[in-house]
Amino acid sequence: MTKTNNILLTCLMMACLNQYCFSQLQPPPGSLAEIKETDLKKDLYALASDHFRGREFGTEDELKAAVWLAEQARMAGIQPAGDDGTFFQFFNLQRHRVSPLSTVEINNKPLALWSDVLVGAAAQASVNAEVVILDKANTADIEKADLEGKVVAFIPGYDSINLNVSFPERRFVTGLALRKYLPLLTKKKAAGVIFIVADDFTERAWTEHVHVTMKRGRYQLYDKQLSLPGRAEMPVFWVRKKDIPSAGAGTSLRIRANIFTESFLYPSVNVIGKIEGTDPALKKEYVIISGHTDHMGVRETQQGDSIYNGADDNASACAAVLGVARAFRKQPAKRSQLFIFFGAEEPYLFGSAHYSHYPTVPLKDIVAVLNADMIGRNSPDSVAILGTNGKQEVSKLLTKLAMEANTEGPKFLIDTAWDNPSHPEGFFYRSDHASMVRVGVPSIFFTSVLHPTYHTPKDEAQFIDYKKLKRITELMYRVAWKVSNLAERPVMNPEFRYRSGR
């Protein structure tokens, strides 16, 4: 055989091999057909029904939903992969809240917790101090005032704060206002601050969002080494203007407050199933396909409804994970898959944070995470795959596979605006893949992003675009199939830098 013929034969063999490898990464049509719009709709309507009362984290409603998901997984042919041969991995949340025994009074007038006064932090505080009223204070007024050992009361301003975000009222009252003034108030050695509610913006925060959030307190993953919260670094109170007595000539105001806290433990749970791979070596590696179970529960009544059903957030992704699992059950891939429904995502990614520290398989064997959160709303032809763009690109290979899968299949327009580290929502860090990225597991995030009924009682099953949900589920499956069959495994982009924030 001539040298030329050798070269031609080599090229032909390479072309055939490349074509073979490429075809191996195409999902089997029969498995793709297992993803049915009727199944997705049935599962979503069930999970987002009033029966589960909004699946609030750390409640029996979340646990009921987890049991339901485990049963659906079992019926879909998924093997249990949690603790002790079950689908479940339990963990505890520790809740700290302001005790009802706490008291706040101004000039000997008691203020009722949550109706007359909001307490800005679930931390111990004891205040007995003169109140200095500055009304609509600017930084210059605060600089000039004698505040050492005193509590300052003023109407906070919005300048220098980006309020072009979801729920700006809630964010302003629960943190942004204090962060704006804290360095200066600390420098002035103030004993505390009273923010005066004097406009519709802060009143709306009080009545629609904030008092329930503050009343619930704050949550953290339970650790035996954790102690109860200590003193508040700056006691913060929110009081309506009508409840701040006028300081006439010869009069003074005084605030007395004793804030006590109490602590409780609540269970939450991750639901974990698996489909074992077919390759003797690669089946020991895992691709995680995930969404979160919980939502906001029963809260403030809005437009006559108090159940926050969480159809898009995140029953949509739970239905998709089940759909992807059925497709892999029809035709397993070379690598194994873990299907995880994380618990307690809403307070701060607690289920995935727990899993990242106590994985049910060796962390080094987790090849990638494909996470979904809110995938059923907005434009029917658009999706965001966060972690694939610019400085926020987590893994170049994962990006390549995701974009190839989109081109081969649903052909979505990829929304890259939300995949920018400077985006004010910081959305990349607001779902469970972020916990896995933090420990070095290549991950991407499928989402159709925020919409007007996000975190409201109107996030209901009837408003989901089920055709879009099916297309995104197919896209997730296509990407998962590629990752599960490719000999090469994704690696972290060395230029990626994790930035905390939610």
SVG drawing of the C-alpha trace seen along z (x, -y; Angstrom):
<svg xmlns="http://www.w3.org/2000/svg" viewBox="-59 -75 64 78">
<polyline fill="none" stroke="black" stroke-width="0.4" points="0.0,0.0 1.4,-3.4 2.1,-6.2 -0.7,-8.2 -3.2,-5.3 -2.1,-5.0 -2.9,-8.7 -6.2,-8.4 -7.1,-5.3 -6.1,-7.0 -8.2,-10.0 -11.2,-7.8 -10.8,-5.9 -10.6,-9.1 -13.6,-10.5 -15.6,-7.3 -14.4,-7.3 -15.4,-10.9 -18.8,-10.2 -19.1,-7.2 -18.2,-9.2 -20.5,-12.0 -23.4,-9.6 -22.8,-8.1 -23.4,-11.5 -26.8,-11.9 -29.5,-10.8 -31.5,-7.8 -34.8,-8.9 -36.7,-6.3 -35.4,-7.8 -36.1,-11.4 -39.7,-10.3 -40.0,-9.4 -40.1,-13.1 -43.8,-13.8 -45.6,-17.1 -48.5,-15.3 -46.2,-13.8 -44.5,-17.1 -47.8,-18.8 -49.3,-16.1 -46.2,-16.1 -46.1,-19.9 -49.8,-20.3 -49.5,-17.7 -46.4,-19.2 -47.6,-22.8 -51.1,-22.0 -52.5,-23.5 -52.2,-20.0 -48.5,-20.7 -49.2,-24.3 -46.3,-25.8 -43.7,-23.3 -42.0,-25.7 -38.5,-24.6 -38.2,-22.9 -42.0,-22.1 -44.0,-18.9 -45.2,-20.2 -41.7,-20.1 -41.3,-16.6 -44.6,-15.5 -43.5,-16.8 -40.2,-14.9 -42.0,-11.7 -44.2,-12.3 -41.1,-12.9 -39.4,-9.8 -42.5,-7.8 -42.5,-9.3 -38.8,-8.4 -39.5,-4.8 -42.3,-4.5 -40.0,-5.9 -37.6,-3.0 -34.9,-5.1 -32.9,-3.3 -32.7,-4.9 -29.3,-6.6 -29.7,-8.4 -28.8,-7.2 -29.3,-3.6 -30.7,-2.3 -33.4,-5.0 -34.1,-7.9 -33.6,-10.3 -30.7,-12.3 -31.9,-14.2 -30.3,-17.3 -31.3,-19.9 -31.9,-23.6 -31.4,-25.8 -33.8,-28.7 -33.2,-31.8 -36.1,-34.2 -36.9,-37.2 -38.8,-35.9 -42.3,-37.2 -41.0,-38.1 -39.0,-40.9 -40.1,-44.5 -39.6,-47.8 -40.9,-51.1 -40.4,-54.8 -41.0,-57.3 -42.6,-54.6 -45.1,-53.8 -44.9,-50.0 -44.7,-49.1 -46.2,-45.8 -43.7,-43.5 -44.3,-43.2 -47.4,-45.5 -45.8,-48.7 -42.2,-47.9 -39.9,-45.6 -36.7,-44.3 -34.1,-44.1 -32.0,-41.1 -32.7,-37.9 -29.9,-38.7 -29.8,-39.6 -29.9,-43.4 -30.5,-45.6 -30.9,-49.3 -31.7,-52.1 -30.7,-55.3 -31.6,-58.8 -33.1,-59.1 -31.7,-61.7 -34.2,-62.5 -32.7,-63.7 -35.8,-63.3 -34.5,-63.0 -30.9,-62.7 -28.1,-62.8 -24.5,-61.7 -23.5,-65.3 -26.3,-65.5 -25.1,-62.2 -21.5,-63.4 -22.4,-66.5 -24.6,-64.9 -23.5,-63.8 -24.5,-60.1 -22.1,-58.4 -24.2,-56.0 -27.4,-57.3 -30.0,-55.8 -30.5,-57.9 -33.9,-58.0 -34.2,-59.1 -35.9,-58.4 -33.4,-56.4 -32.6,-57.6 -32.4,-55.6 -29.5,-57.4 -26.4,-55.2 -28.5,-52.0 -29.4,-50.0 -33.1,-49.3 -33.5,-47.9 -33.8,-44.3 -36.5,-41.9 -38.3,-42.9 -36.5,-46.1 -38.7,-47.0 -37.9,-43.8 -34.2,-44.0 -34.0,-47.7 -35.7,-47.1 -34.0,-43.8 -30.4,-44.8 -29.6,-47.5 -30.6,-50.4 -28.4,-49.3 -25.5,-48.4 -25.6,-51.9 -25.4,-53.6 -23.7,-51.1 -20.0,-52.2 -20.9,-55.8 -23.1,-54.9 -20.4,-52.6 -17.8,-55.3 -20.1,-57.7 -20.5,-55.0 -24.3,-55.0 -26.1,-52.6 -28.6,-51.7 -30.8,-53.1 -34.5,-53.6 -35.4,-53.8 -38.6,-55.8 -41.2,-54.4 -42.6,-57.5 -43.4,-56.7 -45.3,-54.1 -42.1,-52.3 -41.2,-51.2 -44.8,-50.9 -45.3,-48.4 -42.3,-46.5 -43.7,-46.3 -47.2,-45.2 -46.4,-42.9 -43.1,-41.3 -41.0,-42.1 -42.7,-41.6 -43.4,-37.9 -39.7,-37.4 -38.4,-39.1 -40.9,-37.3 -39.7,-34.0 -36.1,-34.9 -33.0,-33.6 -32.0,-30.0 -28.7,-28.2 -27.5,-24.6 -27.4,-23.0 -24.0,-22.2 -23.3,-20.9 -20.5,-23.4 -22.8,-26.4 -23.8,-28.5 -26.9,-30.7 -26.6,-34.2 -24.8,-36.8 -25.3,-40.5 -26.5,-42.5 -23.7,-44.6 -26.1,-47.5 -29.7,-47.1 -32.1,-48.1 -35.7,-49.0 -38.3,-50.1 -41.1,-52.3 -43.8,-54.2 -43.6,-58.0 -46.8,-58.3 -45.3,-56.2 -42.3,-58.6 -43.5,-61.2 -42.7,-64.8 -39.7,-66.2 -40.9,-69.6 -39.0,-72.2 -37.7,-70.8 -38.7,-67.2 -36.6,-64.2 -37.2,-60.8 -35.9,-57.6 -36.0,-54.1 -35.9,-51.0 -35.6,-47.6 -34.8,-44.1 -34.6,-41.8 -34.4,-38.1 -34.0,-35.3 -35.1,-31.6 -33.8,-28.8 -35.4,-25.7 -34.3,-22.7 -36.3,-21.7 -35.7,-18.7 -35.2,-19.0 -34.2,-16.4 -32.6,-15.8 -34.3,-13.2 -31.6,-11.3 -32.0,-8.5 -29.7,-7.0 -29.6,-5.2 -26.4,-3.1 -24.3,-3.4 -23.4,-0.7 -19.6,-1.1 -17.6,1.0 -15.3,-1.9 -17.3,-5.0 -20.3,-3.9 -18.3,-4.7 -18.6,-8.4 -21.8,-10.5 -23.6,-13.3 -26.0,-15.1 -29.3,-16.4 -31.0,-18.5 -33.7,-20.9 -35.1,-22.0 -38.2,-20.8 -39.1,-23.6 -40.8,-27.0 -42.2,-29.7 -45.2,-28.1 -48.1,-30.0 -47.4,-33.7 -48.9,-37.2 -52.2,-37.2 -52.0,-38.8 -55.0,-39.2 -57.0,-36.8 -54.4,-34.0 -51.9,-33.1 -50.4,-29.8 -47.2,-30.4 -47.5,-27.3 -44.1,-27.7 -45.1,-26.2 -42.2,-27.7 -40.0,-27.9 -39.4,-25.1 -42.0,-22.5 -41.0,-23.1 -37.5,-21.8 -38.6,-18.9 -40.9,-17.8 -38.0,-18.2 -35.7,-16.1 -38.3,-13.3 -38.6,-13.6 -34.9,-13.3 -34.8,-10.3 -37.4,-8.5 -35.4,-9.1 -32.2,-7.6 -34.2,-4.7 -35.3,-3.8 -31.7,-3.8 -28.9,-4.1 -25.7,-5.9 -22.0,-4.9 -21.8,-7.0 -24.3,-6.9 -26.7,-9.7 -27.8,-11.0 -31.2,-12.7 -31.3,-15.1 -34.2,-17.1 -32.5,-19.4 -34.3,-20.6 -34.3,-24.0 -32.9,-25.9 -34.9,-29.0 -33.3,-30.2 -29.8,-29.8 -29.1,-26.7 -29.0,-24.6 -29.7,-21.2 -27.0,-21.4 -24.6,-22.9 -25.1,-19.9 -24.7,-17.6 -21.5,-19.3 -20.0,-18.4 -21.6,-15.0 -22.0,-13.6 -23.5,-10.2 -20.8,-9.3 -17.1,-10.4 -16.9,-14.1 -14.1,-13.3 -16.4,-11.0 -19.0,-13.7 -18.3,-14.7 -20.8,-17.6 -23.9,-19.1 -26.8,-20.2 -29.1,-22.2 -32.5,-23.7 -34.6,-26.4 -37.6,-28.2 -37.8,-26.9 -41.4,-27.3 -42.0,-31.0 -41.2,-34.1 -40.4,-34.0 -41.1,-30.6 -37.9,-30.7 -35.4,-31.9 -33.5,-30.2 -30.5,-31.1 -27.8,-28.6 -25.8,-30.3 -22.2,-29.5 -21.4,-29.4 -20.5,-32.9 -17.5,-35.2 -16.0,-35.6 -18.7,-33.4 -17.9,-30.4 -17.4,-27.5 -16.2,-24.8 -15.3,-25.2 -16.3,-21.6 -19.6,-21.9 -20.3,-25.1 -19.4,-23.4 -21.6,-20.4 -24.6,-22.6 -24.4,-24.8 -24.0,-21.8 -27.1,-20.2 -29.1,-23.3 -28.1,-23.6 -29.0,-19.9 -32.3,-20.1 -34.5,-22.9 -32.5,-25.8 -33.3,-28.3 -32.1,-31.8 -29.5,-31.9 -30.1,-34.8 -26.6,-35.8 -27.5,-39.0 -28.1,-37.2 -24.8,-35.4 -22.7,-38.4 -21.0,-38.8 -22.1,-42.4 -25.8,-41.6 -27.6,-43.2 -29.6,-40.0 -26.4,-37.8 -28.7,-35.0 -25.9,-32.5 -25.3,-32.2 -29.0,-31.8 -29.6,-28.1 -28.1,-24.8 -25.4,-24.3 -23.5,-27.2 -22.8,-24.9 -21.2,-22.4 -19.2,-24.9 -17.9,-26.2 -16.3,-22.8 -14.9,-22.5 -17.5,-20.5 -18.2,-21.8 -21.8,-23.0 -24.3,-24.8 -27.7,-26.3 -30.8,-26.1 -33.4,-28.9 -35.9,-31.0 -35.2,-33.7 -37.5,-35.9 -41.1,-37.0 -43.7,-39.2 -45.2,-36.4 -41.9,-35.2 -42.2,-34.5 -45.9,-35.4 -49.1,-33.3 -49.7,-33.7 -46.8,-31.4 -49.3,-28.7 -49.4,-25.7 -51.9,-27.3 -49.3,-30.0 -46.6,-27.5 -45.7,-27.3 -45.6,-23.5 -44.3,-23.3 -41.3,-25.4 -40.9,-23.3 -40.7,-20.2 -38.1,-21.8 -35.9,-22.8 -36.3,-19.3 -35.2,-17.8 -32.2,-20.2 -31.2,-19.2 -31.4,-15.5 -29.4,-16.1 -26.6,-17.8 -26.7,-15.1 -26.5,-12.4 -23.4,-14.0 -21.7,-14.4 -22.6,-10.8 -21.1,-9.2 -18.1,-11.4 -14.8,-9.8 -13.4,-13.2 -14.8,-14.7 -15.4,-18.4 -12.9,-20.4 -13.2,-23.7 -12.1,-26.7 -9.0,-28.0 -10.1,-31.6 -13.4,-31.2 -13.6,-32.9 -16.3,-32.1 -18.1,-35.2 -20.5,-34.7 -23.7,-36.5 -27.4,-36.0"/>
</svg>
